[in-house]
Amino acid sequence: MTVRRSRKTRRGSVPVVGLVAAFGLLLAACGSGGSSAEQENGENGAFYQEGDRVEVVVPFSPGGGTDTLARIVAPHLAEELGVEIVVQNKPAGGGVVAVNEFINQTEPDGKTILFSSSSNHIPPIVGQTGVEYAFDDFAPAAGFPIGGVIYSHADSEFTEPEDITGPNQPEQINYSGQPPAGGELRILLMFEMYEADINTALGFEGRGDARLAWEQGEADISYDTTPAYLADVAPLVESGEAVPLMSFGTVEGDELVRDPVFPDLPSPAEVYENAFGEEPSGDAFEAYKALSVATLAMNKGIHLQADAPEAAQEELAAAMEAIGASEEFEKQAEAELGGTPLLLGPDVENAWNAMAEVDSESSEVQWLIDWLAETYDVSVDEMSD
Amino acid sequence: MIEPALEALSLTLRPDTLIFLVLGVLLGIVVGILPGLGGVVGLSVLLPFVYGMEPAQGMAMMLGLAAVTNTSDVFPSALMGVPGASSAQATILDGYPLTRQGKGLTVLAASFSASLAGGLIGAFVLYFCIFAARPIILTFGSPELFMLILLGLSMVGVLSRGATRAGLLAAFIGLILGAVGAAPTAPEYRFTFDQLYLFDGIPLAVLALGLFAVPEIVDLLVEGGSIAERGELRGSRKEGILAVWTHRWLVVRSAIVGTFIGFLPGLGSSVGHWMAYGLASQTRKDNKFGKGDIRGVIAPDSASNAGDGGALVPTLLFGIPGSGSFAVLLGGMTLLGLQPGPSMLNDDLPLVVSTVWTLTLANVLATLVCLGASMYVVKLTQVPAQKLAPFVLVIIVVAAYQSSRHWGDILTLLVLGTIGWIMKQLNWPRAPLLVGFVLSVPAERYLWTSTATFGASWLTDPLVIVIGVVIAIVLLSGTMLQRKMEETTQVASRVEEPRSSGGAST
């Protein structure tokens, strides 16, 4: 499972990458300062040295989305940092155990890097039991955003986006999905926001199985994240079997706007305006936006601990910037990210802080918790993701 | 239909593609042999190297690996009673007793040739199903899947071998153990006692290792001697291959069961080989299942390799992984620039058809390699227990620890190992527990989604009724067989037959 740094240069923009990395090293050298940094850093002033062994912890099983992405990033990271990278899967406890361990037990020496996903980000927001970490324990180096599209059958009663809103829906909507937690909450909140009358069958193992139920006609409406949508649903749209209704949108500042990957599809906010004649507001909408940041903008992240050496944090951030700029990486990761660029530098900090601000005391989270209990009989104390 | 097949064959037989296929197969054999590792881990390790390869080469390497782990995982399960992957659990039930009788070589040869035959049948079915698969898969919604799971559960009776009440109880315990952790239909945890380790449920590999591997190794140490009880090897490869030929219809039947179950997304890869084992052990003729019946090796192994061909269908055409390994394969395909999904048949037809040839070649290659190696590996069963056991114990513990890399894995292994040993001493059947465990989550999921979507009206669905009738037949014939077996068990317990009398030839 070891990815060795290859001495041979890989195809692609090596000079540029080298330049960016050199710049990163420069930054790191300037930024760290102090006596400890000089001891920690090796001869050429860089924190990470040739031959270092760095562990990338993936809190999920091999083969999942986070693992696949981590394994695409790993060789690039090995090359940028000049180290040997080992990917470790620690899937216990729905991903919470590995993150608890990373924050509380792992020595913050820069030699262990965490790959997180929204399944790690939501538990602290809703105050799930067993979580022993908070957002300010992390030093995020990059975020991996993702988008999504809601679609329906072309020959159904729901062919316009407004057809799934309460005032305009021609009949009750059948919806098949995963249990009401994590990313699945987005679409359920949307139905709530639209005051739609829905019948849910929430118990499918993954979006793939839920999509199959939709194809079988068990459901009227379904959604997929961008990569799966492009691979599995876009062909059905082309052949005239499916129609896209809207994207999940992205949060810019405080606004919910169109997803730049799907400029032709309305955002959920636009659909609301068309159906209700006013801008969306209220708890459901605020909770939706909060969840959007936690599950879409910061769908996955790569981190050190906040108390890891400054030099390591900066070198990792610089390495991720170089990787984000690499065309080769963009091509490799397209299937996992759907072409959305990485969140880097101040952007990733902003997104991370935005999640930190949505704490379990805030009114929208309280509303979300109450709503889950009332509508889906879910008690957050025992919630899984 | 022939033309694309030939075009695809030329794609597969290109020397550069072949090299990667061989590479994948060899890697697959190694990860298959190591208990606790399987196709999922093997493919995950390949992922970073796949990008930039030509699609045909990358697919050949990944599929080559995925196709053969089910062949080589028989080494640890049949020879040492250590279940390698989820597809070799049923093989233990008869493979290990046969090995103890000194027939290790026969078991391996039978298993490998059954795997080959199953793999070829699976590839054949894949070829014809590629073009007709979408409508078939779309026919099996939640209600039909639930009924198929019930069919699987109805095997419990026959797996109990004369101890019906103990078997039923074991199956219920399995169902309950399967319910530990995150619930499939609500975001809630059950029976976790606030232990984060239990949030993901008990890992299948730990359960299988605890129930089967630990008791066997403990008893082996108590008895002394070697795995092959008399220290002599009495089997031969010829005998194993001949056994597969004698039971060729069983091979075909099991392979069809395996392919069909693999074909349906949502049932999981180990369900098919358990069903094949259960169906095979309902025979009335000379039934020595559980004590060393070569048919108990042939049936599950042909089913598990045939399942790959089946599981590839939903993976390629719907982008829904038919098994754990194929979930990773899906990631690898996107890295190669392929778009698994409905457009695959139009855009990449030669490549899709070439997967059939890849499966075929990989299976042939793996069988030859494994058959060649079996001569030497089987000698392990002659090693005295005191020398072998420490190594096997280390393998078992390390394998269990691969599940979640948490100390809970080892604690769970110890607890379940004790339970398994007690069950073994009491002659309680352990297979029903495993079957109950495997089917627990899907049973709950599809019952819930069927009822949430259709209310009670799904009960009148024609296909549901058909499967219901099949279940009734299985239960009825099982009960009759059960009576017969209970009679023979009573007779046997009075006569007290020596354990290793009578070979296992059939």
Interface residues (C-beta under 8 A of the other chain):
Chain A: M1 V3 R11 S61 P62 G63 G64 D67 T68 R71 I72 A74 P75 Q88 N89 K90 P91 A92 G93 G94 V96 V97 N100 T129 G130 N174 S176 P179 P180 A181 G182 N199 T200 A201 L202 G203 F204 E205 G208 D209 R211 L212 A213 E215 Q216 E218 A219 P227 A228 L230 A231 D232 P235 L236 S239 Q332 A335 E336 Y376 D377 V378 S379 E382 M383 S384 D385
Chain B: V40 V41 L43 S44 V45 L47 P48 Y51 G52 I137 L138 G141 S142 G181 A182 A183 P184 T185 A186 P187 E188 Y189 D194 L196 Y197 F199 D200 P265 G266 F318 G319 I320 P321 G324 S325 A327 V328 G331 T334 L335 Q339 P340 G341 P342 S343 S404 R405 H406 G408 E444 R445 W448 T449 A452 T453 F454
